[in-house]
Each structure stands twice: as structure tokens, then as C-alpha cells.
Amino acid sequence: MHAAIPLLPPQIQSQLVAGVLFGDTQNKQSKASIKGFPSAKLKTFCASDDGVCNGGLNVNPGHVSYREKGDTEKAAEWLAAKFTS
């Protein structure tokens, strides 16, 4: 998403309702944002024990724990709210 969204034409970008990232490989570098994409439309889930979110590429158990931690359900609820508001 970090590379794709900025390349979209403005008329397409404006149609994007929301986006969710899990274990974002660029979380530390981008401060949980995507260039040119409104922060209110983006939710990033990065677990404190995720070796990828902290700036490295250490794919560890924390990187694949989002479903177990209930974050996928939280993401679905957040996205649903974005589509109904």
C-alpha cells in the first residue's frame, strides 16, 4: 500500500474509503502513515512483539499473531464503521 496508493490517480484515491495494515514492514519509517493518504482512513496494527513493525525484517511469532489477538475482528469492525458513516 505504501508504494501503490501514492501512484493512484487523485480521482481513484478519493474513492478509497479506508485501509488496514497488519505487521506493516514500513511502520517505523512511515510512522504508521501512507504518504498522501489521510490518516483518518488508515488503521495500522503493529504488535509490540512483531519483529517487522519495529524496523527490522524479523518475521517472528508476533508478526503472525494478529488473528489470535483479536486484531482482525477489530479491523473488520473499524472498516465496517467507515463504510456505514
Rosetta blueprint (number, residue, H / E / L):
1 M L
2 H L
3 A L
4 A L
5 I H
6 P H
7 L H
8 L L
9 P L
10 P H
11 Q H
12 I H
13 Q H
14 S L
15 Q L
16 L L
17 V L
18 A L
19 G E
20 V E
21 L E
22 F E
23 G L
24 D L
25 T L
26 Q L
27 N H
28 K H
29 Q H
30 S H
31 K L
32 A L
33 S L
34 I L
35 K L
36 G L
37 F L
38 P L
39 S H
40 A H
41 K H
42 L E
43 K E
44 T E
45 F E
46 C L
47 A L
48 S L
49 D L
50 D L
51 G L
52 V L
53 C L
54 N L
55 G L
56 G L
57 L L
58 N L
59 V L
60 N L
61 P H
62 G H
63 H H
64 V H
65 S L
66 Y L
67 R L
68 E L
69 K L
70 G L
71 D H
72 T H
73 E H
74 K H
75 A H
76 A H
77 E H
78 W H
79 L H
80 A H
81 A H
82 K H
83 F H
84 T H
85 S L
